[in-house]
């Protein structure tokens, strides 16, 4: 028989979908013991997880998860009285924006490659290089530049 990729017949696809649905329904609502839940969790941690990339996380994510970033963000919000500086809205979801010097520009200028270098960069954490924006204004400022 020649090798290659063969299309499945429509009947076969229907049978496969039905079988998958039955398998899903057979486990639906099943109560798992705490030991089973623990084993399932352990089976998908670290190197065993399907999306594991060798313990690397992107620099931007590492910075955003850092306490110093959260503190900078809070300081910017407090300085601006939790109000969007462009439209003046309060009580909406707010975002801290690096401005006038962009976050990416600072990273490139100081050639920051690690979280330690980022933590030591004073310009990245200066509240004078930040402003409070609502989500809509932040989107418009970032992506709708004319």
Buried (B, 14 or more C-beta within 10 A) or exposed (E): EEEEEEEEEEEEEEEEEEEEEEEEEEEEEEEEEEEEEEEEEEEEEEEEEEEEEEEEEEBEEBBEEBEEBEEBBEBBBEBBEEBBBBEEBEEEEBBBBBBEBBBEEBBEEBEBEEBEBBBEBEEBBBBEBBBBBBEBBBEBBEEEEE
